[in-house]
Structure formats: structure tokens, C-alpha cells
Amino acid sequence: MRKSCCLAALMFSMFLPGLPGLHDHAAAQVPFESAVNDLASPDAGTRLRAVQLLKTAAYQEAAIPLAPLVTDAQDDIQLEAIMAELNIFLAEPVVPRKRIAFVVEVRNAVQAEPAFSAGLNALGARPVPAEVLTAVRTAARDENPRVAIEALYAFGVLAVQPGGEARRALLRTAGPDVAAFIGSSDPAMRFAAVRVLGRVFAKRAQDGPIESTVGDAVITALNDNDRAIKAAAMQALGAMRYDRGVQALTELFTYYGKGEAAEAALYALSHIAHATSVPLFTAQLASKSASLRAMAIEGLARAGDPAQLSAIQAVLDKEREQSVTLAGAFALVLLGNGPTDHVADLLGRPRMRDQAKRYLIEMAPGRTSGFAHQLLDSDPQIRIDTIDALGLAGDPKAITVLEPLTKDRDQQVARAAERAVARLKR
């Protein structure tokens, strides 16, 4: 195991359960190497304590030694090991316990599903070893449903990190494994599998075609009796931009016509943006629903035909709903090379922030210079949102403008820049 020159001196401080004088004495200190050695102990209690120590430390060098414990014979050790691996790579590691004025303050526990739901930026800049990804994916087949679901969500958090050939290899090996869980009798597992596929297989510029065994498995989930699973499947197909899902999604939209299910179907279709969907998008420009009008504009923008600009502009000329006008600004950038500021400036409006961020990620490739104003904004949150968008957009040309921000006066801005630069260099 590789260790830096100071690693041997690294000490972990943590209150150990059951020790007398817990609140009156300094924390017990355990050497790093001792904790790692204890991971191989035949005694389950010793292994458990070692995993807990390493989870709290969240030290990168512990990731590979911890990987075998993710498939430990003891469920409680498995769960702690999964959470330990997750905590090592989070952008903001969780400190489960902290001593304040001789009192142990209990913090939030490390949990995989909340980390997954927090989105792509929950993951930090540290590279995730292939051994860790293999371990959590294997643990997702565990007989204990709690272990399996925690492992699957942990995989969903960590597996978005690799890029290049490492990502392509991961998708080839992991896709069929995760897709198989869509056939589970446990609705929680089916829900997790669909969400994870949508996250990990979300389309990137350098990705090859999605294997039909993976995409078609998500299509089958459209027929699930659980409405949450059906909605997650629609979202996943949109994120994957899976062409073979267009017919089924169109039929669902036609069947529902309005309401949440119809919006979910059109949302997915607007992201796939297949040429055959253009007539549907055009028809929905006249919808009474602002959500459907905005999605129709998005779909036309992604379909890439500048000839649709006149129809979009006709809607915008009489539009009063800001979410629709924002979609129009997005379309003007993609189809007419319009100014990016009309989208980026809405980062400062809380109601529009998430929509604007989504658009920025898609607009950013090749347009890095258009975000200079936002990267120098006096509001740290606007700088962070812009940095995150550039990092997620996947254009390596953004590295040169992001690297100076790794030394930003605001610590959160600097961390966001470090994360974005690391992501773009993979």
C-alpha cells in the first residue's frame, strides 16, 4: 500500500464506546497502520472498530484496505465499510462524532441514499479506485436488503467519477449487473436500480451507445405498478438519452395528456430530443401548461434545428411565465448562439436557480469565455454554481479559467474549483 512520508505518524482520534471516563479524558489515539491491520482480524468486534475509526478519519489511503470489508460476512461490518468508503470520497465528509467542551456531539450518520440524492457534486475530487467500485457493486447482491440497497446507492454516488477509458470499461461491466436488479421482487431495490442507472449512464459527449440490455431494462420499468419507479424510469431514459425509449415515452405522454405523469414523459422526450419528437414538441408550444411549454422549447433546442427559432420566438413574445422565458433563452443560445448571460444571470434568483444550472451545464461546452462575469461575481454561491456547471459540462478548455479559482478567497469556492478541475482532467 502506497503511503506518504508522514502517513506512519498519522493518528486517528475518536471516542471508543465502553471506555471508562469517556467524557473526562482525551480521545484514544489509534495509529493508522494498527487500524488497517485490524481490518484482517478474525475477531468481528476488532474489525468493526477498525472500520469505524477509518470511516471517521475519511483518509484516502484507507480506501483500498477497506474494500474487502464491504463484502464481510458480518452485516454490521459491511454497512460500516460501505459508509466508510463513501465518506472518504464525499466532497464534505461527515464527522459522526465531535467533542465540544468535553461533550460528544452526535452528528448525522453517513448514508448512501441521501448522498445520492444530493446530486453529482456530493462527490469530491479524490479518485475512486476500481477496487472500491467493484466491492460496492458486488455488495449490492447481498442477501440482506439493507446492505444491498446501501451498496447500490453508494455505487451510484461513486461510479460517476471515472472518465475516459475507465468509464467506458465500468459501463460495460456494471450495466448488466445493475440492470438485473430491475427484476427484483423488492420495489425499493427496483427503484434504486433505475435511479442508479439513470445517474451512472447519464449521457456524456465521449460515451458510446448504451447497450440495449441496459436501456431496455429501464424501458420495462415503465410498466412497473409502482408510480415512483415508473417516474424514475422516465427520468432515467431522458438522462441516458436512450433513443429506443422514444416510442414508449410518446405513448405514455399521449395516454396521460396532462399532469405529473405526462410531464415526466415529455421531460424525458425533451432530453432525448429525437427528430421524430419534433412535431410533438411543436404542438406543445401551445399547451396551457407552462411546464409543458418549457419542456417543448427545451426539446426543440436540443433537437438542433435553427428553423424552429421562429416558432419559439412567437411563444416568447407573449409569454409571462419566467420558467418558459428561461427555456427560451436556453434555446436561443443553442440554436442562435445567443448570449449566455440571459441564462446565467438567473442563478441569483432562488426560484430559477436549479433550472438555470441545468441549462448552463449543456450550454457550457465551447462557451467558457461567456461565463467570465459569473466567475467574478461578488456572490460566492453564483461563483460556485458557475464553476460546478463548467466542471460538469465536460469541456477540458474550461480548466484554464477554473484553476485560478482553486485559490479563491472563499474556501467553498476554492473547493468547488478543485473538484471541477479534477473532474475535467479525468
C-alpha positions in Angstrom: 0.0 0.0 0.0 1.3 3.4 -1.0 1.8 5.9 1.9 3.1 9.4 2.0 6.2 10.1 4.1 4.0 11.4 7.0 1.5 8.5 6.9 3.2 6.4 9.6 2.8 9.3 12.0 -0.9 9.8 11.2 -3.1 9.3 14.3 -6.9 9.0 14.4 -8.7 10.5 17.4 -12.1 9.0 18.3 -14.0 8.2 21.4 -14.3 4.4 21.8 -17.6 3.0 23.1 -17.4 1.4 26.5 -14.2 3.1 27.7 -14.4 4.5 31.3 -14.1 8.2 31.7 -15.4 8.8 28.2 -16.3 12.5 28.8 -13.3 13.2 31.1 -10.2 12.0 29.2 -8.6 12.8 25.9 -9.7 10.7 23.0 -8.0 7.4 22.5 -5.4 7.6 19.7 -5.0 4.7 17.3 -2.2 4.6 14.8 -3.2 4.3 11.1 -1.3 1.1 10.5 -2.7 -0.6 13.5 -6.3 0.2 12.4 -5.5 -1.1 8.9 -4.0 -4.3 10.4 -7.1 -4.8 12.5 -9.2 -5.0 9.3 -7.9 -8.5 8.8 -8.6 -9.6 12.4 -10.5 -12.9 12.9 -12.4 -11.1 15.6 -15.5 -9.3 14.3 -15.6 -6.7 17.0 -12.0 -5.7 16.2 -12.7 -5.4 12.5 -15.8 -3.4 13.3 -14.0 -0.9 15.5 -11.2 -0.5 12.9 -13.7 0.2 10.1 -15.5 2.8 12.3 -12.2 4.5 13.0 -11.3 4.7 9.4 -14.8 5.9 8.5 -14.5 8.8 10.8 -11.0 9.7 9.6 -12.1 9.6 5.9 -8.5 9.2 4.8 -7.9 8.4 1.2 -5.2 5.8 1.9 -7.7 3.6 3.7 -10.0 3.1 0.7 -8.3 0.0 -0.8 -7.6 -1.7 2.6 -11.3 -1.2 3.4 -12.6 -2.7 0.2 -12.6 -6.4 1.3 -14.7 -5.4 4.3 -17.5 -4.2 2.1 -18.3 -7.9 1.5 -17.5 -9.0 5.0 -19.5 -11.9 6.4 -21.0 -9.7 9.2 -23.7 -7.3 8.0 -22.9 -4.6 10.5 -19.3 -4.6 9.3 -20.4 -4.4 5.7 -22.6 -1.5 6.3 -19.9 0.4 8.2 -17.4 -0.4 5.4 -19.8 0.8 2.7 -20.3 4.1 4.6 -16.5 4.4 5.2 -15.8 4.1 1.5 -18.5 6.7 0.8 -17.3 9.1 3.4 -13.7 9.0 2.1 -14.8 10.4 -1.3 -17.6 12.8 -0.3 -16.9 16.5 -1.0 -17.9 17.2 2.6 -17.1 14.1 4.7 -19.4 13.5 7.6 -18.0 13.7 11.1 -20.2 11.3 13.1 -18.9 12.4 16.5 -17.2 15.6 17.6 -16.1 16.6 21.1 -17.2 20.1 22.2 -16.5 21.2 25.8 -16.0 17.6 27.0 -19.3 16.5 25.5 -19.6 14.2 22.5 -21.9 15.8 19.9 -23.5 13.2 17.6 -23.7 14.4 14.0 -25.7 13.0 11.1 -24.7 9.5 10.1 -23.2 8.7 6.7 -25.9 7.4 4.5 -25.8 6.4 0.8 -29.3 7.4 -0.4 -29.1 11.0 0.9 -25.6 11.3 -0.7 -27.0 10.0 -3.9 -30.0 12.4 -3.8 -27.7 15.3 -3.1 -26.5 15.1 -6.7 -23.2 14.9 -8.6 -21.5 17.5 -6.5 -21.8 15.4 -3.4 -18.6 13.7 -4.6 -15.3 15.3 -4.1 -12.2 15.4 -6.2 -10.4 12.3 -4.9 -10.0 9.5 -7.5 -12.1 6.4 -6.6 -10.1 3.2 -7.1 -11.6 0.4 -9.3 -11.3 -2.0 -6.3 -13.8 0.2 -4.3 -16.3 0.4 -7.2 -16.1 -3.4 -7.7 -16.6 -4.0 -4.0 -19.7 -1.9 -3.6 -21.2 -3.3 -6.8 -20.6 -6.8 -5.5 -22.2 -5.9 -2.2 -25.3 -4.9 -4.0 -26.0 -8.6 -4.5 -26.0 -9.2 -0.7 -28.9 -11.3 0.7 -29.5 -8.6 3.3 -31.8 -6.0 1.6 -30.5 -3.1 3.7 -26.8 -3.9 2.8 -27.7 -4.4 -0.9 -29.6 -1.1 -1.2 -27.0 0.9 0.7 -24.3 -0.6 -1.5 -26.2 0.1 -4.7 -26.7 3.8 -3.8 -23.1 4.0 -2.8 -22.1 2.7 -6.2 -24.4 5.3 -7.8 -22.6 8.0 -5.9 -19.0 6.8 -6.6 -19.3 5.4 -10.1 -20.0 8.8 -11.8 -16.4 9.7 -11.1 -14.2 7.8 -13.6 -13.8 9.3 -17.0 -12.3 8.2 -20.3 -11.5 4.5 -20.9 -12.0 3.8 -17.2 -15.6 5.0 -17.5 -16.2 3.0 -20.7 -14.9 -0.2 -19.0 -17.0 0.5 -16.0 -20.2 0.9 -18.0 -19.5 -2.3 -19.9 -19.1 -4.4 -16.8 -21.5 -2.7 -14.4 -24.5 -2.1 -16.7 -25.9 -5.7 -16.9 -25.3 -6.2 -13.2 -27.3 -3.2 -12.1 -29.9 -3.6 -14.8 -30.6 -7.1 -13.4 -31.9 -5.5 -10.2 -34.9 -4.1 -12.1 -36.3 -7.6 -12.0 -36.1 -7.7 -8.2 -39.2 -8.5 -6.2 -38.3 -5.7 -3.8 -39.7 -2.4 -5.0 -37.1 -0.4 -3.1 -34.3 -2.3 -5.0 -36.1 -1.7 -8.3 -36.4 2.0 -7.5 -32.7 2.2 -6.6 -31.6 0.3 -9.7 -33.5 2.6 -12.0 -32.2 5.7 -10.3 -28.6 4.5 -10.3 -28.7 3.5 -14.0 -30.0 7.0 -14.8 -27.2 8.6 -12.9 -24.3 6.5 -13.9 -25.3 6.1 -17.6 -26.3 9.8 -18.0 -25.1 10.6 -21.5 -21.7 12.2 -21.8 -20.1 13.5 -25.0 -17.5 10.7 -25.2 -19.8 7.8 -24.4 -20.6 5.1 -26.9 -24.1 3.8 -27.5 -25.8 2.4 -24.4 -26.1 -1.4 -24.5 -29.7 -2.5 -25.3 -29.7 -4.9 -22.3 -29.3 -1.8 -20.0 -31.6 0.7 -21.8 -34.3 -1.9 -22.5 -34.3 -2.9 -18.8 -35.2 0.7 -17.9 -38.0 0.6 -20.6 -39.5 -2.4 -18.9 -39.6 -0.4 -15.6 -42.1 2.0 -17.4 -44.7 -0.8 -16.8 -44.0 -1.1 -13.1 -47.1 -0.8 -10.9 -45.2 1.5 -8.5 -45.6 5.1 -9.7 -42.3 6.2 -8.2 -40.5 3.5 -10.2 -42.3 4.5 -13.4 -41.4 8.1 -12.9 -37.8 7.3 -12.1 -37.6 5.2 -15.3 -38.8 8.1 -17.4 -36.2 10.4 -15.8 -33.5 7.7 -16.4 -34.3 7.3 -20.1 -34.1 11.0 -20.5 -30.8 11.2 -18.7 -29.4 8.3 -20.8 -30.9 9.8 -24.0 -31.9 6.3 -25.0 -33.5 6.5 -28.4 -35.2 3.2 -28.1 -37.3 4.6 -25.3 -38.9 7.3 -27.5 -41.9 5.2 -28.7 -42.9 4.0 -25.2 -42.5 7.5 -23.7 -44.5 9.1 -26.5 -47.3 6.6 -25.9 -47.2 7.4 -22.2 -47.5 11.1 -22.9 -50.4 10.6 -25.3 -52.1 8.4 -22.7 -51.8 10.8 -19.8 -52.1 14.0 -21.7 -51.6 16.2 -18.6 -50.5 16.0 -15.0 -47.3 14.7 -13.4 -47.0 11.6 -15.5 -47.4 13.4 -18.8 -44.8 16.0 -17.6 -42.4 13.2 -16.7 -42.8 11.6 -20.1 -42.3 14.9 -22.0 -39.3 15.8 -19.8 -37.6 12.5 -20.9 -38.5 13.1 -24.5 -37.2 16.7 -24.4 -33.8 15.3 -23.2 -33.6 12.5 -25.8 -34.7 15.1 -28.4 -35.1 12.6 -31.2 -36.1 14.0 -34.6 -39.4 12.1 -34.6 -40.4 14.0 -31.4 -40.2 17.5 -33.1 -43.9 17.5 -34.1 -44.9 16.7 -30.6 -42.7 19.5 -29.2 -44.1 21.9 -31.7 -47.7 21.0 -30.7 -46.9 21.5 -27.0 -45.8 25.1 -27.6 -49.4 26.0 -27.4 -50.1 24.0 -24.2 -52.0 25.6 -21.3 -49.3 24.1 -19.0 -46.2 26.3 -18.6 -44.2 23.2 -17.7 -45.1 21.5 -20.9 -44.4 24.7 -22.9 -40.9 25.0 -21.3 -40.2 21.3 -22.0 -41.3 21.6 -25.6 -38.9 24.5 -26.1 -36.1 22.5 -24.5 -36.8 19.6 -26.8 -36.7 21.8 -29.9 -33.4 23.4 -28.7 -31.7 20.0 -28.2 -33.1 18.7 -31.5 -30.8 21.3 -33.0 -32.8 22.8 -35.9 -32.4 26.6 -36.1 -35.5 26.7 -38.2 -37.6 26.2 -35.0 -36.4 29.6 -33.6 -39.3 31.5 -35.2 -41.9 29.2 -33.6 -40.1 29.5 -30.2 -39.9 33.3 -30.5 -43.6 33.5 -31.3 -44.2 31.9 -27.9 -41.8 34.1 -26.1 -43.3 37.3 -27.5 -46.5 36.7 -25.4 -45.0 34.6 -22.6 -45.3 35.7 -18.9 -44.1 32.7 -17.1 -40.4 33.0 -16.2 -39.6 29.3 -16.5 -40.7 29.4 -20.1 -38.8 32.5 -20.9 -35.7 31.0 -19.4 -36.2 27.9 -21.6 -36.4 30.3 -24.5 -33.1 31.9 -23.5 -31.6 28.4 -23.4 -32.9 27.7 -26.9 -31.6 31.0 -28.3 -28.1 30.0 -27.1 -28.2 26.5 -28.6 -30.0 27.4 -31.8 -29.0 31.0 -32.4 -25.8 31.4 -30.5 -27.5 33.9 -28.2 -25.9 35.5 -25.1 -25.3 33.1 -22.2 -25.9 35.9 -19.7 -29.6 35.7 -20.2 -29.5 32.2 -18.6 -26.6 32.6 -16.2 -27.8 35.8 -14.6 -30.8 33.9 -13.3 -28.6 31.9 -10.9 -29.2 34.7 -8.4 -32.9 34.1 -8.4 -33.8 31.2 -6.0 -36.9 30.0 -7.9 -35.0 29.8 -11.2 -31.6 28.7 -9.9 -31.9 24.9 -10.5 -33.3 25.3 -14.0 -30.6 27.8 -14.9 -27.9 25.4 -13.6 -29.2 22.6 -15.7 -29.1 24.8 -18.8 -25.6 26.1 -18.0 -24.2 22.6 -18.0 -25.5 22.0 -21.5 -24.5 25.4 -22.8 -21.0 25.5 -21.4 -19.0 23.3 -23.9 -17.2 25.7 -26.3 -18.6 28.8 -24.5 -16.4 29.0 -21.4 -15.4 32.6 -22.1 -19.1 33.6 -21.9 -19.1 32.9 -18.1 -16.4 35.4 -17.1 -18.9 37.7 -15.4 -20.4 35.0 -13.2 -17.0 33.6 -12.3 -16.1 37.0 -10.9 -19.4 37.7 -9.2 -19.3 39.1 -5.7 -21.8 36.4 -4.6 -19.8 33.2 -3.7 -22.8 31.0 -4.5 -23.0 32.3 -8.1 -19.3 31.6 -8.5 -19.8 28.1 -7.1 -22.8 27.4 -9.4 -20.9 28.5 -12.4 -17.8 26.5 -11.5 -20.0 23.4 -11.0 -21.6 23.8 -14.3 -18.3 24.2 -16.1 -17.0 21.1 -14.3 -20.0 19.0 -15.2 -20.1 20.2 -18.8 -17.0 18.1 -19.7 -15.1 20.6 -21.8 -11.4 20.5 -20.8 -10.9 24.0 -22.2 -12.5 25.3 -19.0 -9.6 24.1 -16.9 -7.5 27.3 -17.6 -10.2 29.6 -16.3 -11.0 27.4 -13.3 -7.5 26.7 -12.0 -7.1 30.3 -10.6 -10.3 29.9 -8.7 -8.7 27.0 -6.7 -7.1 29.8 -4.7 -10.3 31.8 -4.3 -10.6 33.8 -1.0 -13.8 31.8 -0.3 -13.0 28.3 0.9 -16.2 26.8 -0.6 -15.5 28.4 -4.0 -11.9 27.0 -3.9 -13.1 23.5 -3.1 -15.7 23.7 -6.0 -12.9 24.7 -8.4 -10.7 21.9 -7.2 -13.5 19.4 -7.7 -14.3 20.8 -11.2 -10.7 20.8 -12.4 -10.2 17.2 -11.1 -13.3 16.2 -13.0 -12.2 17.8 -16.2 -8.7 16.2 -16.1 -10.0 12.6 -15.9 
